[in-house]
Amino acid sequence: MSVALADKSEMSGGIVMDTCIRENPSMTRPKWRKVAYGGMQPGFDDNHIDDSFLEDMVTNANVVRRDMLKVMRDTVSISQYLCIVALVVLVWTYTLGATLNENSLLLLDVSLLGLGFLVLLLTEERLSLNRLLYYFLNISFFTTGLYALSPIYQTLTRSISSDSIWAVTVSLLILHLFLHDYSGSTIRAFGDPKNPTLISCISLNASVVASVFTASRLPSRLHVFAILLFSLQVFLFAPLVTYCIKKYSFQLHLWFSFGLMAVTLALVYMLHVLLFVVLLGLLVSVNLVCPYWLIRIQEYKFEINGPWDEAKLCFDITE
């Protein structure tokens, strides 16, 4: 009741003030003040905007001016992982075509595992013996469980047609590439406080399911175990290894990425010329066309900031 009476008195006061000003033009209008909670100001409408309203407006305050060379260097990580996935698909293709047998796959698995441990030893500054033992035990448990489940994976999609399997596998790989975290690793590196996001975990699960579907079309248990071990090594640990290389030396990261691109393009060319053209066009688009397009559209970006914006915390709320 009291609030209603107060609002009514403010409105009547504003009407009386406007009437007095109209009857006596020499009376000066009170100065308008910008207040958040003060009710109506006498002599002004509730939605009144003063000439000083836009004085604090700032344009393009948070727009980041990007450099073409820096954007191109940042896209190298994307091209690098595209080549890694292309190499996995190449190994799948040669295995399904009986070009690679299970012994060759197992030799490839052991070689990749040894190279991965070597990179971790050379790039991690605080890698201790306990940490190495922790990695080794986890990989041992993981390999044992994978071998025990290989017969189940082999017969998992026996009642499903091959066309459906390949369609789902391709869709899952595209989803994996679309959601993958190209700035880090789903498996957290030693000393890295950043936890994997939900999107990156969905991407990893998509790649695992695609690997299981592909392995289910192989003829023997050892085949299934070898191809799954290879695929999961790449999808799980390759981002960790490349992240460690990038953190250790960005120049080494660039040389490694360019070498990987050259090897991948050569192997894809040996498989099929059309696939080579598609992959080459994709890499050129990612490394040249997209950075140029991003730089060009920056000049059309227009952002305004002012006192009407929401308040933003200047500290971490979790602290």
Secondary structure, DSSP 4 states (H G I P E B T S, - for coil): -HHHHHHHHHHHHHHHHHHHHHH-TTSPPPPP---SSS-PPTTS-TT---GGGGTT-EESSS-----HHHHHHHTHHHHHHHHHHHHHHHHHHHHHTTSS-HHHHHHHHHHHHHHHHHHHHHH-TT--HHHHHHHHHHHHHHHHHHHHHHHHHHTTTTTS-HHHHHHHHHHHHHHHHHH--TTS-SSPPTT--PPPPHHHHHHHHHHHHHHHHHHTTSSSHHHHHHHHHHHHIIIIIHHHHHHHHHHH-HHHHHHHHHHHHHHHHHHHHHH-HHHHHHHHHHHHIIIIIHHHHHHHHGGG---EE-TTSPP--SS-TT-
